Amino acid sequence: MLPSFETQRLLVRPRQIADLNACLAMDRDPAVLRYLDVPWRTPQEHRQFVVNRITREYPEGLGYWSVVLKLVPAAFIGWVLLTPYDAVGPEIEIGWRFLRSAWGNGFATEASLPVLRHGFETVGLDRIVADIHPDNAASLRVAEKLGLNFVGERKVGARMLKSYALDRRQYAKAPRTTEGGRQLA
Ligand SMILES: CC(C)(COP(=O)(O)OP(=O)(O)OC[C@H]1O[C@@H](n2cnc3c(N)ncnc32)[C@H](O)[C@@H]1OP(=O)(O)O)[C@@H](O)C(=O)NCCC(=O)NCCS
């Protein structure tokens, strides 16, 4: 069971099958998928993919978290993941996806900070990576605000992505621009 986190404005809680329709609806916005290569071609495949990502087993302490506003806890605004790279590994990646209506408020950074901290301090990871499309300026900025460093380029499928990474030692002294929130019981 994954922990939940509370930040100044957000609840970051384990993603559940009840979040399925909200996740599917978010993915149907072309702006949300603009810089992503998705593995589905039909609505059925999309649904199957997301159900699988919600219900599959991940290594201890890893998975997806849904993000909601503390003021409106019934309304899903996005998710953060900390999983084996592309669900396979061996590297561990962090990722974020939010509703377009929620962009530009610092939510992705605020929600990802406690997940990053959990990865290093509770799970005991040595290194966390994020590969990002070079034109995805908002996502590149989130990675930077979390303290991840550009480490090179990586070809993933047909695309050349920018690779970011943070290791445990760097994490301890990385500047972070917002508070990391706290873990709920
Ligand atoms: C990437 C994403 C999660 C960011 O969410 P968000 O809640 O808006 O992110 P934050 O507000 O925490 O931070 C975004 C930062 O990027 C900056 N930014 C946004 N658009 C930008 C642009 N076009 N050019 C430069 N900077 C930009 C913001 O100003 C902010 O930086 P700041 O705090 O220094 O001002 C959101 O855009 C999203 O869901 N995109 C679609 C899915 C996606 O691409 N996920 C990432 C895959 S690698």
The ligand as an ORCA input file, in Angstrom:
! r2SCAN-3c Opt
* xyz 0 1
  C       4.059     19.192    -17.480
  C       2.873     19.507    -16.573
  C       2.592     18.320    -15.670
  C       3.214     20.737    -15.739
  O       2.150     20.961    -14.825
  P       2.017     22.327    -14.004
  O       1.190     22.027    -12.801
  O       1.591     23.420    -14.901
  O       3.543     22.544    -13.572
  P       4.087     23.619    -12.524
  O       3.117     24.771    -12.456
  O       4.468     22.928    -11.262
  O       5.438     24.109    -13.216
  C       5.451     24.472    -14.589
  C       6.616     25.404    -14.838
  O       6.839     25.492    -16.241
  C       6.719     26.842    -16.635
  N       6.154     26.823    -17.971
  C       4.927     26.442    -18.355
  N       4.780     26.558    -19.677
  C       5.957     27.012    -20.147
  C       6.438     27.340    -21.422
  N       5.668     27.192    -22.514
  N       7.708     27.809    -21.541
  C       8.494     27.942    -20.461
  N       8.086     27.641    -19.196
  C       6.838     27.176    -19.057
  C       5.825     27.487    -15.609
  O       5.979     28.883    -15.602
  C       6.366     26.812    -14.350
  O       7.621     27.327    -13.978
  P       7.783     28.461    -12.835
  O       7.192     27.917    -11.579
  O       9.244     28.672    -12.762
  O       7.030     29.675    -13.321
  C       1.595     19.825    -17.408
  O       1.916     20.812    -18.348
  C       1.058     18.591    -18.118
  O       0.307     17.819    -17.538
  N       1.421     18.434    -19.404
  C       0.910     17.293    -20.200
  C       1.495     15.970    -19.772
  C       3.004     15.983    -19.868
  O       3.573     16.472    -20.840
  N       3.646     15.400    -18.852
  C       5.086     15.342    -18.784
  C       5.637     14.278    -19.646
  S       7.422     14.261    -19.595
*
